[in-house]
Amino acid sequence: MFAALSHSADIEQDVNFNYKNNTQDLKYEKGYYILQLGGDGVSQTQFKLNGDELIIKYLDPIGAKDNADAPQKTIHVTVSDLAEKYYQTSEQKAYVDKLAKKLVTQEI
């Protein structure tokens, strides 16, 4: 959840839609976990853990003509920085935990 929250703070609707329709959210391919929250490429977040650092790849539609032209961005953030930003208060913890429990995953 931290990887997706790092660039998309409004993901609850997509998590709930996938959960309701039993659509797979999280899988693992070629060294990256892939979180798919929606039907298009812009809804996908790829990430891998390297020590305390998360390497996160996603398509950024801001400024693009359309989603198909969205450039891929790669960011490097530490898990501890993400936890500090998104997992400090009891409300934040409850929100992240609620979303994480709804993820439909493949056998990883």
URFENGI-V682073 format. One line per field, one symbol per residue. ss: DSSP state (a for helix, b for strand, c for the rest). phi: phi as a letter, one per 20 degrees, with the letter a starting at -180 (. if undefined). psi: psi as a letter, one per 20 degrees, with the letter a starting at -180 (. if undefined). Layout:
ss=???
phi=???
psi=???
This chain:
ss=caaaaccccccaaaaaaaaacccccbbbbccbbbbbccccaaabbbbbbbccbbbbbbbbccccccaaacbbbbbbbbaaaaaaaacccaaaaaaaaaaaacccbccc
phi=.ggfffcbfddgffffffffelefecbcblncecdddpedffedcdbbecmeeddcdbedffnefbffeffedcccceffffffedbdeffffffffffffefedefd
psi=hgghhhinimigggghggghjkppgprppliqqooomrirhhjpppqqpncjppopprpoipiqgrhhjpqpqpqpqqhhgghhhilgrhggggggggghhipoqro.
